[in-house]
Amino acid sequence: MTTKKAPHVLQDQTQLEAITKRVKRANGQMGAIVRMLEDGRSCEDIVTQMAAVAKAVNTAAFTLISASLKECIADPESDTDDIVLRLQKLFLSLA
């Protein structure tokens, strides 16, 4: 019988705070985009803000993955093959 190990939860509080701050900023930018749409702002301005949100969210996701990877590598009990497969899947989900 194979027991499935629980998913990794990031423990680095400094990284968690930085990621949370970035996601909250992106959330605020999304609100601004909605207002821009409602106010009839130019497509160029709106798309520029959308690109900024996308970059912020992707950066937060990559930061989360890399910080988690660092913790997983440091864990001597981690299943390396499983980690590689899971990380590949996460990276590909952002592509």
C-alpha positions as a printed NumPy array, in Angstrom:
array([[  0.   ,   0.   ,   0.   ],
       [  1.438,   3.387,  -1.017],
       [  0.783,   6.354,   1.213],
       [  0.561,   9.703,  -0.473],
       [  2.633,  12.415,   1.119],
       [  0.81 ,  15.646,   1.927],
       [  1.403,  18.539,  -0.488],
       [  4.158,  20.944,   0.44 ],
       [  3.185,  24.157,   2.224],
       [  5.73 ,  26.974,   2.09 ],
       [  7.218,  27.654,   5.526],
       [  9.467,  30.639,   4.706],
       [  7.541,  33.532,   6.248],
       [  9.613,  36.18 ,   4.469],
       [  8.815,  34.65 ,   1.079],
       [  5.16 ,  34.152,   2.03 ],
       [  4.853,  37.819,   2.976],
       [  6.518,  38.954,  -0.271],
       [  4.285,  36.694,  -2.378],
       [  1.157,  37.797,  -0.516],
       [  2.088,  41.459,  -0.973],
       [  2.606,  40.955,  -4.723],
       [ -0.716,  39.127,  -5.13 ],
       [ -2.575,  41.797,  -3.161],
       [ -1.021,  44.453,  -5.404],
       [ -2.151,  42.495,  -8.48 ],
       [ -5.624,  42.252,  -6.975],
       [ -5.71 ,  46.041,  -6.627],
       [ -4.547,  46.402, -10.218],
       [ -7.415,  44.169, -11.343],
       [ -9.87 ,  46.521,  -9.639],
       [ -8.248,  49.405, -11.496],
       [ -8.67 ,  47.536, -14.78 ],
       [-12.383,  47.067, -14.121],
       [-12.717,  50.801, -13.457],
       [-10.754,  51.584, -16.623],
       [-13.131,  49.409, -18.651],
       [-16.171,  51.022, -17.065],
       [-14.733,  54.502, -17.661],
       [-14.087,  53.816, -21.336],
       [-10.302,  54.098, -21.171],
       [ -8.208,  53.24 , -24.205],
       [ -7.47 ,  49.627, -25.119],
       [ -3.753,  50.378, -24.98 ],
       [ -3.952,  51.619, -21.378],
       [ -6.065,  48.661, -20.318],
       [ -3.875,  46.06 , -21.995],
       [ -0.79 ,  47.662, -20.437],
       [ -2.348,  47.257, -16.997],
       [ -3.424,  43.688, -17.808],
       [  0.16 ,  42.856, -18.786],
       [  1.379,  44.288, -15.477],
       [ -1.096,  42.12 , -13.572],
       [ -0.083,  39.026, -15.521],
       [  3.588,  39.678, -14.806],
       [  2.918,  40.25 , -11.103],
       [  0.911,  37.028, -10.787],
       [  3.478,  34.988, -12.747],
       [  6.322,  36.406, -10.676],
       [  4.447,  35.494,  -7.49 ],
       [  3.867,  31.969,  -8.797],
       [  7.497,  31.459,  -9.827],
       [  8.659,  32.832,  -6.476],
       [  6.366,  30.385,  -4.692],
       [  7.635,  27.474,  -6.767],
       [ 11.302,  28.358,  -6.3  ],
       [ 10.948,  28.948,  -2.55 ],
       [  9.1  ,  25.639,  -2.206],
       [ 11.752,  23.883,  -4.255],
       [ 14.444,  25.204,  -1.946],
       [ 12.592,  23.794,   1.064],
       [ 11.913,  20.457,  -0.629],
       [ 15.551,  20.022,  -1.625],
       [ 16.619,  20.73 ,   1.952],
       [ 14.268,  17.987,   3.211],
       [ 16.245,  14.723,   3.32 ],
       [ 13.019,  12.688,   3.44 ],
       [ 11.597,  14.176,   0.237],
       [ 10.859,  11.946,  -2.745],
       [ 12.995,  13.608,  -5.422],
       [ 11.27 ,  11.938,  -8.376],
       [  7.852,  13.008,  -7.115],
       [  9.078,  16.563,  -6.532],
       [ 10.507,  16.783, -10.059],
       [  7.222,  15.64 , -11.603],
       [  5.138,  17.992,  -9.486],
       [  7.393,  20.975, -10.196],
       [  7.393,  20.242, -13.923],
       [  3.614,  20.221, -13.825],
       [  3.543,  23.537, -11.924],
       [  6.005,  25.225, -14.287],
       [  4.087,  23.992, -17.321],
       [  0.833,  25.299, -15.888],
       [  2.365,  28.787, -16.057],
       [  3.604,  28.432, -19.64 ]])
